[in-house]
Amino acid sequence: MSDSETLVSGFGRELIRETVTMALYIGLSLLAVLVAIPKPEEESSTNLALTVALTALGLVVAHQIAFRVSTRLVSRGALPGEDVKLLLGQIAGGLAVVVIATVPLLIWGPDALIAVEVLLVALVAVVGYVAARSVPVSRLRAILYMAGVVLAVAVVLWLKLLVGH
């Protein structure tokens, strides 16, 4: 296989991309929400986990609606089978983030909120590193790329903090 060829091609490539994109999108969106809200002091672990889970699920549902409408727009009202599979991949990616974000809160309560934020940044960092390593680059270059991705995330979060909500 030449350097220009991908390991996965065709529909499989698209499905993986959509699944990972959804996980990253939900993770980053949820992270932006978590850093912008005041830290809960009196909230029970169940209430906080439920709030985080419902917020993430709401984002997944909103994206599903947008994807369905835009797909029907370009498919003359149809929702082709391959697009249904993409939707299922997106749901899987989104649900993975729901689990990552809520399980620590259920186990350790509100004290785990910072750990959840770190896990969400780590998700982006790991995907960034793996993406960089998918090309023949050194570990150092992959780490530098990952650091650039994390820095971009930090800038987005900083801007969100400036807005205050």
Summary of the structure (lengths in Angstrom):
residues: 165
radius of gyration: 17.8
end to end distance: 48.5
largest distance: 57.2
contacts: 472
relative contact order: 0.15
helix: 82%
strand: 0%
